[in-house]
């Protein structure tokens, strides 16, 4: 309608738009069918818009401006000049791996906005499934899968980031504190401090494998609190390597366990989301951060 108003004929409008004259005529007929009224009237060899046609032509200015703005926003997102990523991660990764990755994204692509929420794997994976986050940083212990018997992860893409070794936290004056390695079977009489549900399940499993049920005296998901409890001789605990990276207590020592145990840390997203430039960039930053931590073995190959 706008081109017809400006050019004065179907032929000239078609030339301006890069269409054939019959195509323009057909479009006008379809518009008239949809609106239920005449949009153009012929005046000799030229055409002019009816009042209804003028209304459409007037609105075309705003429509085209909105399309241009949408194209510019999409170009900004595709070119990493803009974009939004919603990230959820479990606590011990949010104090080590995540800050490194987010700092890299901000440095390399300041136009990308990353929002962060702390959550343990069941909650973060549920949020990803519900469309409430774009990347979930989660973990699973040896012998268990990431879903832990919950809904299937077939709809997700997982990036194994690193292997995280589990250590034993003991009071500094504990009889085993100077040992190079502590056998779990020798700890049956100890009080234990358990962590998150997955961590507690892991503690129960490794102790069961060692022939006993651990006596869990306290439970907390805050590893600073765990170390404080251990320092005050309220119990012993299993501590992941990520926490040992930047959290310690002067009255606590950590030693390897026998048999050894580890967990795998993953970045999880969906096949569609991993093609979004800002999400792909954040995944790359998480992989780079995992390699730079030097904990366990850096992995970072997508599993679909």
Residue frames as qw, qx, qy, qz and C-alpha x, y, z in Angstrom:
[[0.000, 0.884, 0.467, 0.000, 0.00, 0.00, 0.00],
 [0.302, -0.794, 0.101, 0.518, 2.81, 2.38, 0.84],
 [0.387, -0.180, 0.602, 0.675, 4.65, 1.67, -2.41],
 [0.227, 0.590, 0.687, 0.358, 1.47, 2.05, -4.46],
 [0.104, -0.929, -0.287, 0.207, 0.75, 5.39, -2.79],
 [0.333, -0.690, 0.290, 0.574, 4.28, 6.63, -3.46],
 [0.318, -0.142, 0.704, 0.618, 4.66, 5.29, -7.02],
 [0.432, 0.377, 0.003, -0.819, 1.10, 5.81, -8.33],
 [0.779, 0.265, -0.362, -0.438, 0.71, 2.48, -10.18],
 [0.950, -0.214, 0.223, -0.051, 1.00, -1.26, -9.71],
 [0.828, 0.449, -0.093, 0.323, 3.78, -1.44, -12.28],
 [0.185, 0.741, -0.363, 0.534, 5.90, 1.26, -10.63],
 [0.642, -0.573, 0.355, -0.366, 5.24, -0.17, -7.15],
 [0.994, 0.019, 0.092, 0.064, 6.30, -3.63, -8.36],
 [0.635, 0.584, -0.232, 0.450, 9.52, -2.20, -9.80],
 [0.143, -0.743, 0.384, -0.530, 10.28, -0.37, -6.53],
 [0.761, -0.419, 0.382, -0.316, 9.66, -3.50, -4.45],
 [0.005, -0.445, 0.875, 0.191, 11.40, -5.92, -6.79],
 [0.546, 0.224, 0.774, -0.229, 8.21, -7.89, -7.53],
 [0.119, 0.233, 0.723, 0.640, 6.34, -8.60, -10.73],
 [0.327, -0.111, -0.058, -0.937, 3.26, -6.52, -11.53],
 [0.678, -0.252, -0.570, -0.390, 0.92, -9.57, -11.32],
 [0.530, -0.175, -0.692, 0.457, 2.35, -10.39, -7.89],
 [0.002, 0.028, 0.308, -0.951, 1.52, -6.92, -6.59],
 [0.523, -0.150, -0.317, -0.777, -1.99, -7.14, -8.04],
 [0.681, -0.218, -0.696, -0.067, -2.49, -10.50, -6.34],
 [0.348, -0.120, -0.600, 0.710, -1.27, -9.14, -2.99],
 [0.236, -0.055, 0.077, -0.967, -3.71, -6.25, -3.23],
 [0.645, -0.195, -0.507, -0.537, -6.58, -8.64, -3.97],
 [0.613, -0.206, -0.717, 0.260, -5.69, -10.75, -0.95],
 [0.144, -0.061, -0.427, 0.891, -5.51, -7.68, 1.28],
 [0.426, -0.113, -0.155, -0.884, -8.92, -6.57, 0.04],
 [0.688, -0.220, -0.650, -0.236, -10.33, -10.03, 0.78],
 [0.496, -0.176, -0.656, 0.540, -8.91, -9.95, 4.31],
 [0.023, -0.120, -0.295, 0.948, -10.08, -6.42, 5.07],
 [0.197, 0.578, 0.788, -0.082, -13.43, -6.81, 3.29],
 [0.175, 0.895, 0.182, -0.368, -13.16, -3.47, 1.49],
 [0.667, 0.653, 0.062, 0.355, -11.59, -1.81, -1.55],
 [0.597, -0.579, 0.039, 0.554, -8.09, -0.49, -0.93],
 [0.236, -0.268, 0.407, 0.841, -7.26, 1.04, -4.36],
 [0.525, 0.702, 0.408, -0.253, -9.21, 2.72, -7.12],
 [0.569, 0.133, 0.459, 0.669, -8.10, 3.09, -10.72],
 [0.159, 0.862, 0.123, -0.466, -7.91, 6.57, -12.17],
 [0.521, 0.754, -0.337, -0.216, -7.00, 6.30, -15.86],
 [0.781, 0.339, -0.495, 0.174, -3.65, 4.54, -16.08],
 [0.136, 0.386, -0.657, 0.633, -2.80, 5.21, -12.47],
 [0.581, -0.499, -0.642, -0.044, -4.23, 4.05, -9.16],
 [0.071, -0.515, 0.389, -0.761, -4.76, 5.77, -5.87],
 [0.208, -0.115, -0.894, 0.380, -5.59, 4.53, -2.41],
 [0.420, -0.658, -0.472, -0.410, -9.03, 4.57, -0.93],
 [0.364, -0.742, 0.274, -0.492, -9.46, 5.82, 2.61],
 [0.931, -0.322, 0.163, -0.051, -8.94, 2.26, 3.92],
 [0.841, 0.336, -0.071, 0.418, -5.84, 1.88, 1.75],
 [0.141, 0.762, -0.253, 0.580, -4.46, 5.14, 3.16],
 [0.689, -0.625, 0.233, -0.283, -4.92, 3.78, 6.69],
 [0.971, -0.055, 0.101, 0.210, -2.84, 0.71, 5.82],
 [0.603, 0.576, -0.108, 0.541, -0.19, 2.82, 4.14],
 [0.196, -0.813, 0.245, -0.490, 0.04, 5.09, 7.18],
 [0.822, -0.487, 0.270, -0.121, 0.52, 2.13, 9.52],
 [0.904, 0.319, -0.093, 0.268, 3.18, 0.72, 7.18],
 [0.194, 0.779, -0.374, 0.464, 5.61, 3.36, 8.46],
 [0.533, -0.582, 0.483, -0.380, 5.44, 1.99, 12.01],
 [0.984, 0.017, 0.168, -0.063, 5.41, -1.63, 10.82],
 [0.745, 0.539, -0.204, 0.335, 8.57, -1.16, 8.75],
 [0.042, -0.752, 0.451, -0.478, 10.26, 0.74, 11.59],
 [0.773, -0.407, 0.394, -0.288, 9.48, -2.14, 13.96],
 [0.966, 0.232, 0.041, 0.109, 10.83, -4.68, 11.47],
 [0.463, 0.701, -0.337, 0.426, 14.02, -2.65, 11.09],
 [0.353, -0.669, 0.476, -0.449, 14.39, -2.46, 14.87],
 [0.936, -0.173, 0.266, -0.155, 13.83, -6.22, 15.20],
 [0.852, 0.444, -0.121, 0.251, 16.44, -6.92, 12.54],
 [0.172, 0.748, -0.427, 0.478, 18.92, -4.65, 14.32],
 [0.627, -0.529, 0.440, -0.366, 18.32, -6.38, 17.66],
 [0.986, 0.063, 0.153, 0.002, 18.76, -9.80, 16.07],
 [0.643, 0.627, -0.254, 0.359, 21.95, -8.62, 14.35],
 [0.163, -0.737, 0.474, -0.454, 23.24, -7.40, 17.73],
 [0.836, -0.318, 0.383, -0.232, 22.49, -10.75, 19.36],
 [0.941, 0.309, 0.040, 0.135, 24.02, -12.73, 16.49],
 [0.499, 0.666, -0.286, 0.476, 27.08, -10.49, 16.53],
 [0.668, -0.333, -0.489, 0.452, 27.39, -10.83, 20.33],
 [0.087, 0.358, -0.118, 0.922, 26.83, -7.10, 20.82],
 [0.558, -0.269, 0.236, -0.749, 23.80, -8.05, 22.91],
 [0.665, -0.048, -0.729, -0.154, 22.15, -11.13, 24.37],
 [0.551, -0.503, 0.370, -0.553, 20.91, -12.63, 27.61],
 [0.598, 0.095, -0.794, 0.050, 21.91, -15.88, 29.31],
 [0.663, -0.546, 0.174, -0.482, 20.25, -17.29, 32.43],
 [0.519, 0.324, -0.760, 0.220, 22.70, -19.49, 34.34],
 [0.758, -0.546, 0.116, -0.338, 22.04, -21.74, 37.34],
 [0.570, 0.405, -0.664, 0.266, 24.86, -23.51, 39.20],
 [0.784, -0.487, -0.375, 0.086, 25.43, -25.46, 42.41],
 [0.350, -0.934, 0.058, 0.040, 27.21, -23.68, 45.29],
 [0.680, -0.468, 0.351, 0.442, 30.73, -25.09, 45.10],
 [0.561, 0.354, 0.435, 0.609, 30.92, -24.26, 41.39],
 [0.051, 0.920, 0.270, 0.279, 29.48, -20.78, 41.98],
 [0.433, -0.868, 0.161, 0.184, 32.46, -19.94, 44.18],
 [0.548, -0.397, 0.560, 0.478, 35.09, -21.17, 41.73],
 [0.432, 0.201, 0.706, 0.525, 34.26, -22.10, 38.15],
 [0.189, 0.805, 0.552, 0.110, 31.31, -19.77, 37.51],
 [0.132, -0.910, -0.009, 0.394, 32.97, -16.45, 38.47],
 [0.390, -0.367, 0.573, 0.620, 35.89, -17.19, 36.14],
 [0.330, 0.391, 0.749, 0.421, 33.54, -17.93, 33.25],
 [0.065, 0.894, 0.440, -0.049, 31.36, -14.88, 33.84],
 [0.260, -0.777, 0.187, 0.542, 34.38, -12.62, 34.07],
 [0.375, -0.103, 0.675, 0.627, 35.60, -13.91, 30.70],
 [0.226, 0.643, 0.682, 0.264, 32.19, -13.33, 29.08],
 [0.078, -0.937, -0.227, 0.253, 32.01, -9.79, 30.45],
 [0.343, -0.608, 0.378, 0.608, 35.55, -9.03, 29.30],
 [0.309, 0.009, 0.743, 0.593, 35.17, -10.45, 25.79],
 [0.091, -0.470, -0.653, -0.587, 31.52, -9.49, 25.17],
 [0.018, -0.118, -0.496, 0.860, 30.34, -6.70, 27.50],
 [0.459, -0.040, -0.234, -0.856, 27.01, -6.48, 25.65],
 [0.600, -0.186, -0.761, -0.162, 25.99, -9.96, 26.87],
 [0.445, -0.477, 0.349, -0.673, 23.97, -9.96, 30.09],
 [0.550, -0.027, -0.833, 0.055, 24.31, -13.09, 32.23],
 [0.570, -0.527, 0.187, -0.602, 21.98, -13.56, 35.19],
 [0.398, 0.217, -0.862, 0.226, 22.93, -16.10, 37.84],
 [0.730, -0.439, 0.075, -0.518, 20.95, -18.17, 40.33],
 [0.008, 0.395, -0.895, 0.210, 22.43, -20.68, 42.76],
 [0.856, -0.053, 0.090, -0.506, 20.71, -24.07, 42.80],
 [0.483, -0.286, 0.826, 0.044, 21.53, -27.73, 43.33],
 [0.011, 0.127, -0.822, -0.555, 21.21, -30.07, 40.29],
 [0.142, 0.473, 0.869, 0.002, 17.63, -31.29, 40.75],
 [0.114, 0.793, 0.339, -0.492, 16.34, -27.72, 40.86],
 [0.012, 0.603, -0.397, -0.692, 18.55, -26.37, 38.09],
 [0.091, 0.005, 0.891, 0.445, 17.75, -29.23, 35.69],
 [0.141, 0.625, 0.754, -0.145, 14.04, -28.79, 36.40],
 [0.077, 0.779, 0.070, -0.619, 14.39, -25.07, 35.65],
 [0.039, -0.366, 0.667, 0.648, 16.15, -25.85, 32.36],
 [0.115, 0.290, 0.926, 0.215, 13.39, -28.29, 31.42],
 [0.083, 0.752, 0.587, -0.287, 10.75, -25.66, 32.26],
 [0.399, 0.673, 0.252, 0.569, 12.48, -22.98, 30.20],
 [0.348, -0.932, -0.107, 0.005, 13.45, -20.91, 33.25],
 [0.369, -0.735, 0.428, 0.375, 17.20, -21.04, 32.60],
 [0.650, 0.674, -0.290, -0.199, 19.50, -21.48, 29.59],
 [0.563, 0.391, -0.685, 0.246, 22.47, -23.30, 31.16],
 [0.776, -0.589, 0.073, -0.212, 22.57, -25.48, 34.28],
 [0.299, 0.541, -0.741, 0.262, 25.90, -26.35, 35.91],
 [0.873, -0.324, 0.065, -0.360, 25.29, -29.68, 37.65],
 [0.059, 0.531, -0.840, 0.098, 27.19, -32.73, 38.90],
 [0.940, -0.149, -0.127, -0.280, 26.91, -36.46, 39.47],
 [0.441, -0.605, 0.661, -0.045, 29.04, -38.85, 41.48],
 [0.215, 0.324, -0.886, -0.251, 30.68, -41.98, 40.12],
 [0.004, 0.162, 0.983, -0.090, 28.20, -44.77, 39.64],
 [0.236, 0.654, 0.587, -0.416, 25.21, -42.44, 39.29],
 [0.351, 0.473, 0.473, 0.655, 23.82, -40.61, 36.29],
 [0.067, 0.125, -0.073, 0.987, 23.14, -36.90, 36.12],
 [0.483, -0.380, -0.372, -0.696, 19.37, -37.38, 36.19],
 [0.096, -0.186, 0.800, -0.563, 19.53, -39.54, 39.35],
 [0.051, 0.327, 0.942, -0.053, 16.44, -41.49, 38.35],
 [0.262, 0.565, 0.298, -0.724, 14.44, -38.34, 37.67],
 [0.674, 0.665, 0.186, -0.260, 13.10, -37.40, 34.24],
 [0.825, 0.201, 0.278, 0.448, 15.17, -38.36, 31.20],
 [0.188, -0.718, 0.194, 0.642, 17.91, -36.03, 29.99],
 [0.596, 0.299, 0.614, 0.422, 17.36, -37.04, 26.35],
 [0.248, 0.899, 0.317, 0.170, 16.19, -33.52, 25.52],
 [0.284, -0.919, 0.184, 0.200, 19.42, -31.98, 26.85],
 [0.710, 0.537, -0.303, 0.341, 22.99, -31.56, 25.66],
 [0.684, -0.715, 0.059, 0.135, 25.61, -32.12, 28.38],
 [0.472, 0.718, -0.394, 0.326, 29.18, -30.83, 28.43],
 [0.831, -0.426, -0.197, 0.298, 31.39, -32.70, 30.95],
 [0.074, 0.957, -0.182, 0.213, 33.56, -29.90, 32.32],
 [0.151, 0.600, -0.710, 0.336, 35.90, -31.58, 34.80],
 [0.775, -0.247, -0.579, 0.057, 36.45, -34.50, 37.16],
 [0.237, -0.718, 0.287, -0.588, 36.35, -33.33, 40.78],
 [0.554, 0.056, -0.778, 0.291, 38.17, -35.49, 43.36],
 [0.606, -0.695, -0.157, -0.354, 36.55, -35.95, 46.79],
 [0.368, 0.356, -0.653, 0.559, 38.71, -35.60, 49.93],
 [0.589, -0.557, -0.572, 0.125, 38.19, -36.20, 53.63],
 [0.025, -0.714, 0.192, -0.673, 38.09, -33.19, 55.98],
 [0.730, -0.351, -0.518, 0.276, 39.45, -33.86, 59.47],
 [0.350, -0.935, 0.056, -0.003, 40.26, -31.72, 62.53],
 [0.373, 0.758, -0.501, 0.188, 43.95, -30.86, 62.48],
 [0.238, -0.497, 0.761, -0.342, 44.57, -32.87, 65.67],
 [0.930, 0.044, 0.044, -0.362, 42.65, -35.95, 64.42],
 [0.686, -0.381, 0.597, 0.167, 44.71, -39.19, 64.70],
 [0.726, 0.350, 0.516, 0.291, 44.38, -39.71, 60.93],
 [0.203, 0.948, 0.042, -0.240, 45.20, -36.13, 59.95],
 [0.147, -0.725, 0.581, 0.340, 48.83, -36.92, 59.14],
 [0.704, 0.103, 0.689, 0.141, 48.03, -39.98, 57.02],
 [0.047, -0.249, 0.563, 0.787, 48.75, -39.78, 53.32],
 [0.480, -0.154, -0.597, -0.625, 45.50, -41.62, 52.54],
 [0.406, -0.102, 0.663, -0.621, 42.63, -42.60, 54.84],
 [0.174, -0.148, -0.928, -0.294, 40.65, -45.78, 54.29],
 [0.497, -0.326, -0.138, -0.792, 36.91, -45.25, 54.57],
 [0.772, -0.257, -0.574, -0.093, 36.50, -48.61, 56.32],
 [0.498, -0.064, -0.551, 0.667, 38.51, -47.21, 59.25],
 [0.090, -0.170, 0.127, -0.973, 35.99, -44.41, 59.87],
 [0.410, -0.418, -0.755, -0.295, 32.95, -46.44, 60.94],
 [0.425, -0.545, -0.583, 0.426, 32.97, -44.99, 64.48],
 [0.196, -0.047, -0.001, 0.979, 33.11, -41.35, 63.39],
 [0.249, 0.725, 0.474, -0.433, 30.38, -38.74, 63.43],
 [0.403, 0.233, 0.522, 0.715, 29.77, -37.31, 59.96],
 [0.191, 0.590, 0.160, -0.768, 28.58, -33.99, 58.60],
 [0.473, 0.387, 0.721, 0.326, 26.46, -34.41, 55.46],
 [0.026, -0.237, 0.199, 0.950, 25.82, -31.88, 52.71],
 [0.528, 0.204, -0.196, -0.801, 23.22, -31.48, 49.97],
 [0.884, 0.049, 0.293, -0.361, 20.87, -34.40, 49.17],
 [0.834, 0.475, -0.279, 0.023, 23.14, -35.70, 46.39],
 [0.204, 0.614, -0.654, 0.392, 26.20, -35.32, 48.61],
 [0.585, -0.312, 0.572, -0.483, 24.45, -37.10, 51.47],
 [0.947, 0.215, 0.068, -0.230, 23.47, -39.90, 49.11],
 [0.623, 0.584, -0.483, 0.193, 27.08, -40.20, 48.01],
 [0.160, -0.540, 0.680, -0.469, 28.28, -40.35, 51.62],
 [0.806, -0.109, 0.412, -0.411, 25.79, -43.12, 52.41],
 [0.903, 0.396, -0.133, -0.103, 26.86, -45.06, 49.31],
 [0.465, 0.599, -0.586, 0.287, 30.64, -44.94, 49.83],
 [0.329, -0.435, 0.675, -0.497, 30.28, -45.81, 53.50],
 [0.901, 0.058, 0.233, -0.362, 27.93, -48.68, 52.61],
 [0.791, 0.497, -0.352, 0.053, 30.56, -49.94, 50.18],
 [0.185, 0.550, -0.679, 0.451, 33.04, -49.79, 53.10],
 [0.480, -0.151, -0.856, 0.115, 30.72, -51.97, 55.19],
 [0.178, -0.414, -0.643, 0.620, 28.81, -49.61, 57.50],
 [0.014, 0.831, 0.456, 0.318, 26.13, -46.94, 57.76],
 [0.323, 0.290, -0.259, 0.863, 27.64, -43.54, 58.62],
 [0.266, -0.660, -0.587, 0.387, 26.45, -41.81, 61.77],
 [0.190, 0.551, 0.223, 0.782, 25.31, -38.44, 60.40],
 [0.311, -0.454, -0.532, 0.644, 25.37, -35.94, 63.25],
 [0.107, 0.671, 0.125, -0.723, 24.75, -32.73, 61.29],
 [0.521, 0.474, 0.578, 0.412, 23.59, -31.67, 57.83],
 [0.045, 0.821, 0.040, -0.567, 24.36, -28.40, 56.06],
 [0.718, 0.576, 0.283, 0.270, 24.80, -27.36, 52.41],
 [0.073, 0.969, -0.207, 0.117, 27.19, -24.53, 53.37],
 [0.867, 0.162, -0.305, 0.358, 30.78, -25.78, 53.08],
 [0.099, 0.588, -0.394, 0.700, 32.11, -22.92, 55.22],
 [0.687, -0.448, 0.229, -0.524, 29.84, -24.22, 57.96],
 [0.980, 0.029, -0.194, 0.019, 30.97, -27.78, 57.28],
 [0.600, 0.402, -0.418, 0.551, 34.62, -26.81, 57.79],
 [0.223, -0.560, 0.361, -0.712, 33.77, -24.90, 60.95],
 [0.886, -0.298, 0.059, -0.350, 31.95, -27.94, 62.36],
 [0.910, 0.171, -0.279, 0.255, 34.93, -30.15, 61.49],
 [0.300, 0.550, -0.410, 0.663, 37.36, -27.67, 63.07],
 [0.433, -0.465, 0.380, -0.672, 35.34, -27.81, 66.28],
 [0.033, 0.181, -0.976, 0.120, 35.50, -31.62, 66.33],
 [0.630, 0.147, 0.356, -0.674, 31.77, -32.08, 65.74],
 [0.869, 0.288, 0.395, -0.071, 32.37, -34.57, 62.96],
 [0.333, -0.311, 0.613, 0.645, 34.25, -35.30, 59.75],
 [0.579, 0.651, 0.230, -0.434, 33.11, -34.71, 56.18],
 [0.649, 0.215, 0.518, 0.514, 33.74, -35.42, 52.51],
 [0.049, 0.798, -0.015, -0.600, 34.83, -32.29, 50.64],
 [0.750, 0.571, 0.267, 0.200, 34.91, -31.85, 46.84],
 [0.632, -0.034, 0.130, 0.763, 38.04, -30.48, 45.21],
 [0.134, 0.688, 0.302, 0.646, 36.25, -27.38, 43.94],
 [0.466, -0.862, -0.159, -0.116, 35.65, -26.22, 47.50],
 [0.761, -0.421, 0.065, 0.489, 39.28, -26.82, 48.47],
 [0.531, 0.500, 0.201, 0.654, 40.25, -24.46, 45.67],
 [0.084, 0.527, -0.071, 0.843, 39.32, -21.32, 47.60],
 [0.626, -0.611, 0.001, -0.484, 37.77, -22.36, 50.93],
 [0.640, 0.120, -0.661, 0.374, 39.84, -23.58, 53.87],
 [0.574, -0.780, -0.020, -0.248, 40.07, -23.48, 57.66],
 [0.153, 0.697, -0.641, 0.283, 43.31, -23.30, 59.65],
 [0.462, -0.323, 0.737, -0.374, 42.17, -26.08, 61.98],
 [0.879, 0.265, 0.306, -0.249, 41.06, -28.47, 59.22],
 [0.125, -0.453, 0.763, 0.444, 43.17, -30.73, 57.02],
 [0.836, 0.354, 0.036, -0.418, 42.01, -32.59, 53.91],
 [0.292, -0.400, 0.845, 0.203, 43.40, -35.95, 52.83],
 [0.519, 0.171, -0.641, -0.539, 42.65, -38.36, 49.97],
 [0.754, -0.145, 0.455, -0.451, 40.37, -41.32, 50.65],
 [0.182, 0.250, -0.920, -0.243, 40.68, -45.00, 49.80],
 [0.554, 0.313, 0.552, 0.539, 38.93, -46.11, 47.69],
 [0.081, -0.180, 0.109, 0.974, 39.10, -42.82, 45.78],
 [0.248, 0.676, 0.690, -0.074, 35.89, -41.11, 44.73],
 [0.122, -0.161, 0.224, 0.954, 35.09, -38.31, 42.33],
 [0.395, 0.673, 0.538, -0.320, 32.23, -36.49, 40.72],
 [0.380, 0.256, 0.489, 0.742, 31.80, -35.11, 37.20],
 [0.097, 0.608, 0.249, -0.748, 30.76, -31.50, 36.76],
 [0.369, 0.416, 0.689, 0.465, 28.62, -30.71, 33.71],
 [0.221, 0.309, -0.009, -0.925, 27.23, -27.74, 31.83],
 [0.279, 0.376, 0.881, 0.074, 23.77, -28.67, 30.56],
 [0.284, 0.370, -0.058, -0.882, 21.63, -26.93, 27.94],
 [0.726, 0.417, 0.501, -0.218, 19.28, -27.84, 25.07],
 [0.608, 0.187, 0.523, 0.567, 20.12, -28.45, 21.39],
 [0.216, 0.841, 0.351, 0.351, 18.32, -25.25, 20.36],
 [0.324, -0.941, 0.018, 0.095, 19.84, -23.07, 23.06],
 [0.685, -0.384, 0.342, 0.516, 23.39, -24.17, 22.30],
 [0.503, 0.437, 0.435, 0.606, 22.98, -22.56, 18.86],
 [0.081, -0.975, -0.188, -0.085, 22.22, -19.16, 20.44],
 [0.533, 0.589, -0.305, 0.526, 25.47, -17.14, 20.18],
 [0.255, -0.688, 0.381, -0.562, 25.38, -15.77, 23.74],
 [0.902, -0.312, 0.209, -0.212, 24.71, -19.25, 25.20],
 [0.910, 0.292, -0.114, 0.272, 27.45, -20.83, 23.07],
 [0.271, 0.696, -0.358, 0.560, 29.88, -18.13, 24.23],
 [0.539, -0.597, 0.372, -0.463, 29.03, -18.78, 27.89],
 [0.994, -0.064, 0.082, -0.021, 29.48, -22.54, 27.39],
 [0.705, 0.506, -0.248, 0.431, 32.91, -21.87, 25.86],
 [0.067, -0.713, 0.395, -0.576, 33.81, -19.71, 28.86],
 [0.816, -0.419, 0.265, -0.297, 32.77, -22.47, 31.28],
 [0.964, 0.179, -0.044, 0.193, 34.92, -24.96, 29.37],
 [0.439, 0.640, -0.316, 0.545, 37.88, -22.57, 29.41],
 [0.392, -0.669, 0.360, -0.519, 37.41, -21.95, 33.14],
 [0.958, -0.225, 0.126, -0.122, 37.28, -25.69, 33.83],
 [0.843, 0.347, -0.169, 0.374, 40.57, -26.22, 31.99],
 [0.202, 0.689, -0.329, 0.613, 42.26, -23.34, 33.78],
 [0.678, -0.620, 0.173, -0.356, 41.27, -24.62, 37.24],
 [0.343, 0.494, -0.788, 0.135, 43.57, -27.60, 36.80],
 [0.553, -0.201, 0.654, -0.476, 41.33, -29.83, 38.94],
 [0.757, 0.199, 0.617, -0.088, 41.03, -33.36, 37.61],
 [0.397, 0.059, 0.670, 0.625, 40.78, -33.71, 33.87],
 [0.319, 0.453, -0.001, -0.832, 39.29, -31.00, 31.66],
 [0.476, 0.271, 0.828, 0.122, 36.75, -32.60, 29.31],
 [0.231, 0.601, 0.045, -0.764, 34.27, -30.33, 27.53],
 [0.103, 0.036, -0.787, -0.607, 32.98, -32.40, 24.63],
 [0.581, -0.004, 0.110, -0.806, 29.23, -32.14, 24.15],
 [0.062, 0.102, 0.993, 0.023, 27.13, -35.27, 24.72],
 [0.477, -0.034, -0.161, -0.864, 23.65, -35.18, 23.22]]
